[in-house]
Amino acid sequence: MKKFFTFYLLLWMGIHVSASDSKFYLFPGADWMAADATFGAVFKDGANAEQSVMFSLSDSEENLYELTVPDGDWTEISMRRYGPDGESSQWGGFYDEENEVYVFIPYDGTYNCISIRGWANGIDPAQYTTSVYSGPASITIRIKKPEGWNVIRIHAWNDEGVIFPESWPGRIMEEDAEAPGWYIYTFEPSVKIVSFNFNDFENGGFSNELYNDQTMTNRMESTAYNEDGSIYDVTVSLSQAQNNKPLVRAERNSIIASFNETVTIHLFSISGKLLYAGTATHEFRYPVQPGIYLLRINKDTCKILVP
């Protein structure tokens, strides 16, 4: 029987939030998404070169689109809105109808995401927000190596029974460099539901298995398992398994972080809006509404689901 686990606390992702060198993200508003619109961006090098790139849908639940930034020293960017057939039917975007010109805004690489509100023609900054975005989160699984096991393999399949990332007995998990004795595997961000087991195929095959049909859903979910296959105490936010990184937890309407030193704190909404920037010693508490947030402590970032 499949079991489902959802944890309303932070799943420490070890992500450094910064403007990406390769990915750019778009959260189009409802008006922009009407009539099966598609989207693109035009990167501009001053008055010289331009390059147009189409966004692809990365996450339909979050209405998140992404593209790969083309090589170049770009200084401006413009969002474009097209019909379902792409660039052959232009439906506006950052466009000044009065002067009949497309609107470009400064782009210096300090942001990698634009969130759209209303029709957002690019003229009024109140209609869009530029931010940093770390990209979609992934399901990450950790397990403490059982005594007597030579290797740990993870054999996994999705909700349609498709096996990945490879056939039985599965992929060998790598030891976590920051937490000796713990082994880790992170699925691609596109994987939202996964069933799996752990096995030591080289040392007994089916006789050395933990779980036969364990299922995880919601790609922001991560967890860890003890060497007997039981769930690791997630209330410590994996800090014991990760070299005593800060303990981060979510309580109703609050985000709380504990640490052993003075740290730099940045708190973002899931769309990248900066909510708090400052320093804290030993503990950080911040009142929030239910939702998803990104908390950066020094150079590490985690995603938090607040119930």
Sequence and secondary structure as in RCSB ss.txt:
>XXXX:A:sequence
MKKFFTFYLLLWMGIHVSASDSKFYLFPGADWMAADATFGAVFKDGANAEQSVMFSLSDSEENLYELTVPDGDWT
EISMRRYGPDGESSQWGGFYDEENEVYVFIPYDGTYNCISIRGWANGIDPAQYTTSVYSGPASITIRIKKPEGWN
VIRIHAWNDEGVIFPESWPGRIMEEDAEAPGWYIYTFEPSVKIVSFNFNDFENGGFSNELYNDQTMTNRMESTAY
NEDGSIYDVTVSLSQAQNNKPLVRAERNSIIASFNETVTIHLFSISGKLLYAGTATHEFRYPVQPGIYLLRINKD
TCKILVP
>XXXX:A:secstr
        SEEEEEE     SSEEEEE  HHHHGGG EEEEEEE TTS EEEEE EEEETTTTEEEEE  SS   
EEEEEEEETTEEEEEEEESEETTTTEE  EE  SS  EEEE TT  SS GGGEEEE        EEEEE  TT S
  EEEEE TT  EESSSTT EE EE TTSTTEEEEE  TT  EEEEEEE GGGTGGGSEEEEEEEEESTT EEEE
 TTS B  GGGTTTGGGTT  EEEEETTEEEEEEEEEEEEEEEETT  EEEEEEEEEEEEEE  SEEEEEEETTE
EEEEEE 
